[in-house]
């Protein structure tokens, strides 16, 4: 009796499409996987791969499992993505993103072009802009990072770094911004460096060009650009623990509102600027849909965590006589509305005139197009996106009685 693994008929069809599978009997492919969403051009599936999920997309020149087994579940992979080993679920990887062995990348994660990590990296609800590099043995969940201009000039997180994203009270209103979206999308900002054997206690905001020394535990915002930060160990302390004290409640609310506003403008950027570049790629429309889904998941996650915290916080912390939870719910609802369009059409017109536009393999790609924009066009794009961030954050702040926190650009 000849035994064949589950889904072997799909393995045979992939071989017929031209997919390279060195050991076909070692693959496990779920019945729900749509082979029309798998390219036959240059794809390599090494032994031990497990591929599941009706939404899974494997674009041209993807390589899975070169250094260890890969489990892929409902992930969208752009061209030339390399996942060397680990588990990947409900995440999106854009062109030439790559991860080393032992990775665990979970839902809500979006790694843009050439973002990468070495071995044993854990991500969830994480957004990495192009070129961002993570070392080994890293937990970097619930955060956004941008900065840098190329694979030789990139934001970096040193090995054994932790983004602390869970409080003693069980809250995860801890999402951190390392950089920001309005400036970050132009791919021209100084890199951020987080030294190894260090950590950040979310939620923090960090400006571009900042260097945090190795071994430092960052517990505060660094809003100015270009700073060197060396954090020592905290002083010894023993006192009674007061649950749900929320001594920095306003700061937590402000940072979370700004994170949500940045997610909104990134979604706007995808819809109005990035979409044609995906359309120029084989299977790109599916990857684009996946990226928007990750951003929507990210907004849902941040709103859910804010509401959960508000239920535990003092009831009088809201504004206008509302309980804090009611105020937070009203503020979060703003981020699901149609964002203001001031400055958008002017930028898009200038962008169309300045960019050659995506033309598949014959024209410039996304990164070359953005980095080739005239300075005044880039500035107009930053202005448009920043106006959206400012408007949304200010309106949400007014609901929560925090309007003064947004009187200046953050």
C-alpha positions, 0 to 999 in steps of 0.5 A, a space after each residue: 500500500 502506497 502512503 502519501 501525506 495529506 494534500 499530496 495532490 496539491 504538492 503534485 500540482 505545485 510541482 507542475 507549476 514549477 515550484 521547487 520542492 526538494 522532498 515532496 513527501 515532507 510537505 503538509 498542505 491544508 485542503 483550504 489552501 488556494 494554489 492559484 495564490 501560489 506563484 510558480 516562478 522561483 518558489 522553493 519549499 524546503 523539507 518540513 514546510 506546513 502550509 495552511 490557510 485559505 488566505 495564504 499567498 506565496 509570491 514569486 521567488 519566495 523561499 521557505 524553510 532553508 534552515 528549519 521547518 516552517 509553518 505558514 498559516 494565513 500569511 501573505 508573502 510578497 516577492 522574494 520573501 525568505 522565511 528560514 524557519 519558524 511559525 508565521 500566522 496571519 502576518 504580511 511580508 512585503 518584497 524581500 522581507 526575511 526572517 531567520 530560523 526559530 521565528 514566531 510572527 503572529 497576527 497583526 504583523 506587517 513587515 515592509 520591504 527588506 525588513 528582517 530579523 535574525 534567529 529566534 525573533 518574536 513579533 505580534 501586532 508589530 509593524 516594521 518599515 523598510 530596512 528595519 533590522 532585528 538581531 537575535 533572541 528578541 521579543 518586539 511585540 506591539 510596536 511600530 518602527 521606521 527609519 533608515 534609507 537602505 540595507 546599509 543604513 537602517 534602524 536596528 534593534 540589538 540582540 536580546 532586546 525586549 519590548 515590555 508590552 504587558 503590565 502587572 495589572 494585565 493591561 496591554 495599552 503599551 504600543 510604542 512608536 519608534 519613529 512615526 508614519 508621516 515622516 517614516 513613509 518617505 524613507 529618508 529619516 535617520 535611523 534609530 538604534 536600540 542597543 542589545 541586552 536592553 528593553 523599552 517599557 511601552 508605551 514610549 515614543 522615540 524620535 528619529 536618529 535616537 541611539 539608546 545605549 546597550 543595556 538600557 531600559 527605556 521607560 520614558 518618551 524621547 520626542 526630540 530627534 538625534 538623542 543619545 540615551 543611557 539609562 541606568 538601573 532603577 534605585 532599589 525600592 520596596 513599598 506596598 503595591 497598589 493595583 490599578 493606580 494608573 499614575 501615568 494614565 494621561 500619558 498612556 492615553 496620549 500615546 495610544 491615541 497617537 498610535 491609533 492616528 498613525 495607523 490611520 494615516 498608514 492605511 491612507 498611505 496604502 490606499 492612495 499611494 501604495 496600491 498601484 505598486 501592488 497591482 503591478 506585481 503578480 498576486 499583489 492585489 492579495 498582498 495589498 488586501 492582507 496589508 490593509 487587514 493587518 492595519 485594521 487588526 492593529 486598530 481593533 487591537 489598540 481600541 480593545 486594549 484601551 477599553 479594557 484598561 478603561 474598565 479598570 481605571 478610576 471611574 472619574 477619569 473621563 471628561 464631561 461627566 462621562 465614565 472613562 470607558 464611555 469617553 475612550 469608546 467615543 474617542 476610539 470610534 473617531 479612528 474608524 471614520 473617514 479621515 480628513 482629506 485636507 492636503 491629500 489631493 494636492 499631494 497626490 497630484 504632485 506625486 503623480 507628476 513627479 513619479 514615473 509610476 509603477 510599471 511592473 518589472 520595467 519601471 521603478 519599484 516603490 522604494 526607488 519611486 518614493 526616495 526619488 521624489 523631489 523634496 517639496 513633494 515629500 514635504 507635501 506628503 508629510 504635511 498631509 499625513 501629519 495634519 491627519 494625525 494632528 486632527 484625529 489626536 486632537 479630537 480624541 483628546 478633547 473627548 478625554 479632556 486631554 486637548 492641551 496634550 495636542 496643542 503642539 505637534 508631537 
